[in-house]
Amino acid sequence: MRTITILVLVIIFFPSLVLAGIIHGSIKEGEEFIGEGVKVELLLSDSTASPVDSTVDSTRTDKYGSYRMYVEEEGRYTLRVHYREETPTAEIYSYEHPVRYNFILVFDKDDSTYILRRK
C-alpha cells in the first residue's frame, strides 16, 4: 500500500517523469536495414554546449536498424547517426506522446558523404 501511495505522489508532483516522450524508428541504407550496433545520439538543438554536454540520450540499433530513446521535454532535437566513419544528422521534434522517425541513409556521390533523410 505504501508503494502505491508513493507512486501516486510522484505522478502528481513530478508529471514530467511520467510524461517523458519516446522517440523511436528505424534506419535503412537503400532497401536494407543498417544492422546491429550503430550508435544513434539525440542532441539538444541550438545548443552552445559541446556535443558531449548536449547529448540527451544515445543508443545502438538492433539487428533491424531500430532505435528507441527517451526525452524529458518536448522540443526540437538533432538526431546523429555514427555510420561508416561519418555522422549524418537530421532535425527531429519530440512530443508528449511517442514519435516514430524512420530514416534512409543516402550516399551523396558529389560530396562522398552520407545524408540522413526522413522516409
C-alpha positions as CSV (number, residue, x, y, z in Angstrom):
1,M,0.0,0.0,0.0
2,R,2.8,2.4,0.9
3,T,4.4,1.8,-2.6
4,I,1.2,2.7,-4.4
5,T,0.9,5.9,-2.3
6,I,4.5,6.9,-3.2
7,L,3.9,6.2,-6.9
8,V,0.7,8.3,-6.9
9,L,2.5,11.2,-5.2
10,V,5.4,11.0,-7.8
11,I,2.9,11.1,-10.6
12,I,1.1,14.1,-9.1
13,F,4.1,16.2,-8.2
14,F,6.5,15.2,-11.0
15,P,4.4,14.6,-14.1
16,S,7.4,15.3,-16.4
17,L,8.9,12.0,-15.2
18,V,5.9,10.1,-16.2
19,L,5.2,12.0,-19.5
20,A,8.7,11.7,-20.9
21,G,8.5,11.4,-24.7
22,I,9.7,8.4,-26.6
23,I,11.5,8.8,-30.0
24,H,11.8,5.6,-32.0
25,G,12.2,4.3,-35.5
26,S,14.5,2.5,-37.9
27,I,17.3,3.4,-40.3
28,K,18.0,1.9,-43.7
29,E,20.6,2.3,-46.3
30,G,18.8,1.8,-49.5
31,E,16.4,-1.1,-49.0
32,E,18.5,-2.8,-46.3
33,F,18.4,-2.0,-42.6
34,I,21.8,-0.7,-41.3
35,G,22.1,-3.6,-38.9
36,E,23.0,-4.0,-35.3
37,G,25.3,-1.9,-33.2
38,V,25.2,1.5,-35.0
39,K,25.4,4.4,-32.5
40,V,22.5,6.8,-32.6
41,E,22.5,10.0,-30.5
42,L,19.9,12.6,-29.6
43,L,21.4,16.1,-29.1
44,L,19.9,19.4,-28.0
45,S,19.3,21.7,-31.0
46,D,20.7,25.2,-30.8
47,S,23.0,24.3,-28.0
48,T,26.1,26.3,-27.3
49,A,27.4,23.4,-25.2
50,S,29.9,20.9,-26.6
51,P,28.5,17.9,-28.4
52,V,29.2,15.7,-25.3
53,D,27.4,18.2,-23.0
54,S,24.4,18.5,-25.4
55,T,23.8,14.7,-25.7
56,V,20.3,13.9,-24.3
57,D,20.3,10.2,-24.9
58,S,22.1,7.6,-27.0
59,T,21.6,4.0,-28.0
60,R,22.7,1.4,-30.5
61,T,20.5,-0.1,-33.2
62,D,19.2,-3.7,-33.1
63,K,19.6,-6.1,-36.0
64,Y,16.7,-4.5,-37.7
65,G,18.2,-1.0,-37.6
66,S,15.7,0.1,-34.9
67,Y,16.4,2.5,-32.1
68,R,14.5,3.9,-29.1
69,M,15.4,6.9,-26.9
70,Y,13.7,8.9,-24.1
71,V,13.3,12.6,-23.8
72,E,12.0,14.5,-20.8
73,E,11.0,17.7,-22.6
74,E,9.1,18.5,-25.8
75,G,11.0,20.4,-28.4
76,R,13.5,20.4,-31.2
77,Y,16.5,18.0,-31.2
78,T,19.1,16.7,-33.6
79,L,19.5,13.0,-34.3
80,R,23.0,11.9,-35.1
81,V,24.0,8.5,-36.6
82,H,27.6,7.2,-36.4
83,Y,27.8,5.2,-39.6
84,R,30.9,4.2,-41.5
85,E,33.2,6.8,-40.1
86,E,30.6,9.6,-40.7
87,T,28.0,11.3,-38.6
88,P,25.0,12.4,-40.7
89,T,22.3,14.4,-38.7
90,A,18.6,15.3,-39.0
91,E,16.4,17.6,-37.1
92,I,13.5,16.0,-35.2
93,Y,10.9,17.0,-32.7
94,S,9.7,15.3,-29.5
95,Y,6.2,15.5,-28.1
96,E,4.3,14.2,-25.1
97,H,3.4,11.1,-27.0
98,P,5.7,8.6,-28.7
99,V,7.0,9.8,-32.1
100,R,8.3,7.5,-34.9
101,Y,11.1,8.7,-37.2
102,N,12.2,6.3,-39.9
103,F,15.3,7.4,-41.9
104,I,17.2,6.4,-45.0
105,L,20.9,6.9,-45.4
106,V,21.7,8.2,-48.9
107,F,25.2,8.3,-50.2
108,D,25.9,11.6,-51.9
109,K,28.4,10.9,-54.7
110,D,29.3,14.5,-55.2
111,D,30.4,15.1,-51.6
112,S,31.2,11.4,-50.9
113,T,29.2,11.6,-47.7
114,Y,26.0,10.1,-46.2
115,I,22.8,12.2,-45.9
116,L,20.1,11.2,-43.4
117,R,16.7,11.7,-44.9
118,R,13.3,11.0,-43.4
119,K,11.4,8.2,-45.0
